[in-house]
Amino acid sequence: MPRDPIIVVGAGIGGLAAALSLASRGEEVLVLERAAAPGGKMRRLDVAGRMIDGGPTVLTMRWVFEELFAAAGAELSAHVTLEPLRVLARHGWSEAERLDLHADLNASADAIGDFAGAPEAKRFLAFSAEARRIYETLEKPFIRAQRPNPLTLATANGLGGLARMARINPFETMWKGLGRHFRDTRLQQLFGRYATYCGSSPFLAPATLMLVAHVEQAGVWTVKGGMHELALALCGLAQRKGVEIRFGEEVSAIRTRGGRACAVLTAQGERPCSAVIVNADANAVASGLLGNEISRAVKPVAPQARSLSAITWAASVETSGFPLARHNVFFSRDYAQEFRELTNGYPSEPTVYVCAQDREGHGGGPERLLLLVNSPANGDLAPQAPDAVEHAMRAKLRQCGLDVAWDGGTTVMTGPKGFDALFPATGGALYGRASHGWMASFQRPGARTAVPGLYLAGGSVHPGPGVPMAALSGLLAAESLMASGVSTRRFHRGATVGGISTA
């Protein structure tokens, strides 16, 4: 007699990866998603009749998705069209100060030499070698591993493990580490921004986050049709492997029997299950948002330990002046001051990220932009972000030479309050716990929780935030669940055609 299905709560990238992985092993999987479409943070917004990516805009670590699709008997390239970027990002500090980073390492070194001098170009190559060494040291024992700890990490590489760990400077802050490499503070600022990829301050995050530089140098891709197409592709493949996905069905509680997760409660009633994977912020579990029966499963994240939130503007506007690339960053003049202000409020001069989503083939007229500034995660503690933040954002763009015809366009703004509504129990924090201090990465919960039969996936859990990391968290959740002996099958069933249901 078949057992109850495995239920995945949430159709974000982590939940979809977990569901696809389990279904590829022949398990019966039901995904329940309260929204009307998959993707979670990988959402898109309708602005003046044009669809704009309103969440992640950068795809790296392509191999994660190639392995995920291959394990399901498919090819990534058959489901989405990816194009590599030659210019990784364009950076501006003023109208006269601009620097491109390129997919070609030597081209980036040449550009840095022209921008900041030959000694800094040489230091960049040394920095890139260190970033690569950090990544290679951590990929297998940390990124791919089930919730590592300092001991397992140090001993993963045999007798040389401790020496290799010491060489990646885990106790040094990112800002200090960048100061070893660069004399030009603009370059420290540029590479320090990688700490914000996990919602953290470069003045508090560990130097190990310099590995993000290597991740980008290994390749950045655009997804034809927008990042949301990747979520749709994962969703469609999961359905073809037999996963049932029900949109518009919100889980209000997870039930236990004998201390073990056994069912979920929705407006449609109670749904029995053999196990549950929660693809939501871990704090939603800890806060009791999914019922007090499972709130002990993970430790709560205090407001002061939250990662950053953001204020975003999805816009359809005309621009002139600064020649936008796909990815653009306009830096504040005082980075330390910006992060000091973010501890208690909004920066008076923010760094502004602009994703120009039509730039590869933009022929003039209104273009689709996603603009973002960092914000404290105070969406459950403070009113809507003040208008002064938008004025400061616009002023920063003007200072760097980008003219935007705001009055002739359309924008949709989302701030911490809006993100808290989209992702409850977070205050709008987009990356779970901030990566501050050398122990922060080990404080993220792993896939397995203190409640048997309950597992976690998503950017707030190990191995951390970001599109590929969220997918890896789903794979780790599926592996942990299978290792526990939970299975819905009495025989290996073939893949069946699944369908979207909104009932």
N, C-alpha and C positions, 0 to 999 in steps of 0.2 A: 504494500500500500504506500503510495507516494507521500512524502512529508509536506508540510506547509512550505511555501516559497520563502526565499530570502528576500527581505524587503530593503530597498535602498530609499532613504528619505532625502530627496533632493536630486535634481538632474543637472547639477553643475558638472564641471569637467571631472572632478574627483569621483562623483557618483556615477557618471556615465562610464568612466574607465573601469570602476569596480564592477559595474553591471555587465559590461562587455567581457571583461576577464572571466567572470563567473559563468556567464552563458557559454563562453568558448570552451569551458570545461564540462559543459552539459548540465549546469545547474538551472533550476527554475528561479527566475528573478522577476520581481515586481518593483518598478520605480514609481514613487509617488512624489509629484512636484506641484507645489501650490501655484506657481506661475503658469502662464499659458504657453510657454516655450522653454526649451532647454537652454543651458548655458550658465545659469547663475550670474556671476559677475561678468561673464562674457556676453553681455547684453547688447542690443542695438536699439537706437531711438529713432523715431520718425520725426524729422525736423523739416518742416515745409515740404513734406512729401518725399523726402530723401532719407534713406536709412544710413545712420551714422553709428559706428562702433562707439559704445559708451562705457566700455570697460577696458580690459587688456588690449593693447595695440601692438605688442611686440611678440613675435614667435621665435623662440630659440630652442636649442636642444631638440632639434627635429627628430633625432634618433628615438626619443621616448615614444613618439606617435608612430614611427615606423615599426618599432618593436610591438607596440600595442595592436596595431592593425595586422601585422604579420601573424601574431599569436591567434588572431581570429580568422586566419586564412585569407586575408585581404591585403591589398597594397594601398598605402596612404595616397600615392599619386593618382590612383584611380578614383578617389573620392573627393579630394580637394586639389586645387592648383596652387602651388607655392612658387613664389619668385624670390630669389635671393636679392638682397639690397647691396648695391655697390657702395653707397654712402650710408653708413650705419646711423649717423646722426649729425646734424649741423648745430653748432653752438654759438651763442652770441652773448657778449658782455656789454657792448655798446654798439653804436652804428658802425664803428671802425674796427671792432674786435670780433672776428669770426674765425671759427675753426671747424673743419670737417674731420670726423673719424671715418675711416674706410674699411671695407671688408679685407682689403689687402694690407697686411701689417706694415710693410715697408712704405706704402703710400701714406699711411697714418703717421709714420715716423717722419717722412719728408714734410708733411703738412705741419706737424708740431715743430720741426726745425725752422720752417718759414715763420711760424707764429711766435715761438718763444726762444729760438736759438738752437744751434747744433748740440750743445751739452744736454738740453732737455730732451731732444730727440733720442740721444743715446740712453738717457735715463728711462725714457719710455720703453725702449726695447728690454731693458733690465726689469722694469716693472712688469711687462707682459710675460716675461719668462717666470717671474715669481707667481703671477696670477695663474699661469698654466700649472706650475708645480703644486700650488694649493689645490686647484681643482683635481688634478690627478691623484693627489694624496687622499682626498675626501670622497671621490666619486663612489668607489666600491664600499668602503667601510662606513660611510655616513649617508650619502645621498640615496644609495640603493638598499640600505640596510634597515631592518626593523628596529626602530627606536634605539639607537646606540647610546652609550654613556662614555664618559671620558676614559674609563678603563678599557672597554672593548675597542674604542677608537685607537688608543695608544698601542694596543697589543695586536691589532689587526694585521699589521705588516711584519709580524715576526720580531726578531731581535732588534731590527732597525726601526721598529715602529716609533719608539720614544724619540729617537733622533729625528725622524722625519716629521713628527708632530711639532717638535721644538722649532724646526725650520719654517713652519708656516705661521709662527708668531701669534698663537691663539690668545695671549694675554695683552696684546698691544691693541690700542684703538685704531680704527681705520684711518682717522685723520693723522695720527702719529706715524703710522706706517707709510702713508702717502708722503709725509714730510721727509721720510728717508729717501724717497725716490725723486721728488720734484722740488725745485726751488721756487718755481712760478706758482703763486697761490691759485691762479686761474686753473691750472692743471690739477692741483689738489682738489679744487672745487668740482671740476668736471668728473674726475673719477670717484670723488667722495659721494657724488650723487647716486652711485650704485647702492648705497645703503638705503636710500629711499625706495628702492625696488622691493624691499621687505618692510617698508613703513618705519624706518629707523633713522636715527641721527648718525652721521659719520663721526661725530665727536664722542659717541658712546658705543657704537657698534664695533665688534672685533675686526681686526685687520683681515681675517679670513674671508670676509665678504669681497675682498679684491678679486676673488675667483670669478665674479660676475664679468669682469673685463675679458677674461678668457672665453667665457660662455658666449659673449657677443662676437668676439673675434672669430669664433668657430662658425659663426653664421647667424644672420638675422633674415627672416623671410616675411614677406607679405602673403596674405591669403586672398586669392581672387574672390571678390564679393564681400570681403570683410571677415574679421576674425570669427564672427558668429557662424560662418559657414563651417568652421571646424567643429563647433558644437553640434550643428545639424548633421554633419557627417558621422560623428560618433553616435548620435542618437539613432540615425537611420541604420547603421551597421548593427547596433545593439538589437534593434527591432528585428532585423533579418536573422539574427542569431537566436531569436525566440524571446527576448526581453519584452515584457509588457510594460508600457509607460503610460501612466494616467496623469494628465495635466489637470490643473484646477482642483486638485485634491490635497488639502493641507492636513498634515499630521499634527494633532493637538497634544497627543501623549503617547508614550511608549510604555506598555504594560510589562510586568514581570510575573513569573510564577516560580516559586522556590528560589527567588533571587536571580532568575535568568530571564532575559528578554524573550517574550513569547508572542507579542501582538502589538499592533499600533492602532490608535484610535483616530478616526477622521469623522467628518460630518456624515459620511456614508455608513458609518458603523465601525465595529472592531474587526480588524483584519489579522488573523493568526499568522505567525511566521516562525521559521526555524531559527532565524537570526536577523539582526538589523544592522545596516551600515548607515550612519548618519552623515550625510554630506551637507553639513551646515557648520557655522562657527561653533567650535567646541564650547564656547561660553553659553550657547543656547541650551546645551545639556546641563552645564554646571549651574545655571541660573534657575533651573526648574521650568524653563519654557516648554520643555517636552515632557513634563510631569515630574513630580517629586520622587517617584519610584526609581528613577535613574540619575537623579541629580548628583549622587555621590560618585558617579562613574569617573568624573574628571574634576580637577581642581579649578575653581573659578579664577579669572584674570581680573585683577583690581584695575580700576580706571586709570591709575597712574602707570600701569604696566602695559597699557594698550599700545598698539602700533598707531601710526598716523592714519588719519582719514584724508579726505581730499574735497576740494570744491572743483567741480567740472562744469564746463560749458560746451554743449554740443551745438555747433553753429553752422549755418549755411550763409556765408558772407563773401563779399569780394575783398581781396587784399592787394596791396601794392607795396613797393619798397623792398624790404628784406626778401631775398630769394629763398623761399621756403623749400626744404627737402621734405621727405616723408616724415621724418622725426626731427624735431627741433627743440632746443632748450635755451631759454633766455635767463641768464643767471643774475641773481641779486648782487649788489656790490659788496655786501658784508654777510658772508655765509654764517659766521658764528652768531651774529646778531639775529639772523633769520631763525636759527634753531633755538636760540634763547627765547625768542618771542613765541615760538610754537609750543613751548612747555606750558604756557598759560593762556594763549590766545592766538590771534592771527598775525602773520608777519606784515609789517608796514611796507616792506618792499619784497614781494615774493619772487622766488624762482618760478618761471612759467614753462611748462611743457606744452608743445603744440604738435599734434599729429595731423598733418595735412593729407587727408585720405584720398585726394584726387591727384596728387602731385605727379604720379608716374605718367599720366596722360592728360594733365590739366591744360585745357585750351583757352582759358579765360572765363570770365563770368563768376558767379557764386561758386565757392568750393566748400567742401565739407571739412570742418575742423573739429577736433576735440582738444580743448584747452584745459589744463589742470594745474592747480596750485596745491601744495600740501596744507593740511589743516589739522588741528587737534581733534581727537576722536571724542567730541563732546556733544554728539547728537542727542543723547538722552539727558543732558545736563544743562544745555544752553538753548536759546532760541535760534532761529535761522541765522546763518552767517551774515554779518553786516554788509551793506552795500559798499562800504569802504574797501573791502577785499577786491571787489570787481573793479573799482576805480584804480586800485594799486596795480592790478593785473594789466589793465589797459595802458597805464602809464609806463609800465616796464616794457611792453611791446613797442610803444612809441619811442622810448629811449633807445631801443635797439634797432630802430629804423623800419619796423613793420607797421604799416598803416592798414587798419581794418575798418571797413564801412559798416559799423555796427548798426546805424540807423536804417540802413537799407536791407538788413538781413534778419534772420530769425535765430534765436538761441533758446536752449533748454538747459537750465541750471540744476545741478544736484549737489547738495552739501551734506555735511555730517548727519543732519536730521533726516534727510532723504535716504542716505545709505543705511542709517539705523532702522528705518522702516523696511527697507529692502532686505536687510540682513540683521534680524532682531538680536538683541542682547549684546550688541557690539559697540554701541555708541557711535557707530559709523566707522570703526576701525576696519580697515580693509585687509589686514594681514595678520590678524590674531594678536599674539603677544609681540611686543617690540623686541628686536634682536639687540638688546643692550647688555653688555657684559659677556664674558667668555662662556658663562653657563647658560645663557638664554636659549641657545639652540637645543640644549638638553632638557629644557623645561617645557618645551612643547609636548603635548600628549602624543603618544603613538597610536597606531591603529587599534590595538587591543585596549579595552578599558577595564575598570574594576568590576563591571557588571558582566558576567558571562553572557555570551551571545550578542553583545553590543560592541560595535566597532565604529571607528571614525575615519572620515576622509575629508580632504579639502585643504585649503591654504593655511588654515589655522593650526594644523597638526603637522607632524613630521612627514616629509623633510622640509616643509616650509612653503611660503607663498610663491606665486608665479604660475603661469600656465603649465609648463612641463612638470613642475614640482607637484601641483595639484593632481595631475594625471598619475604621477608616481605614487602619491598618497593613496589613490584608489586601487592601484595594483598591490600595494603593501597591505591594504585592508582585505582585499580578496585573498591574498596569500595567507594572511594571518587567520582568516576565517576558515579556509580549507585545512590549514594545519591543525586546527582545533578538532577536526573530525566531523564538522557539520557538513552534511550533504543532503540535497533534496531528492536525490535519484536512487533508484534501486537498480537501474541499468543505465547505460550511456545512451541518452536520447539524441536523436538527430536535431539539427537546427530547424525551427519552424518559423513561419513568417509571423512577425508581431505587428501590431498596429497601434497608433495613437488613439487613446480614448480620453474624452473629456467628461465622461459620465461620472 
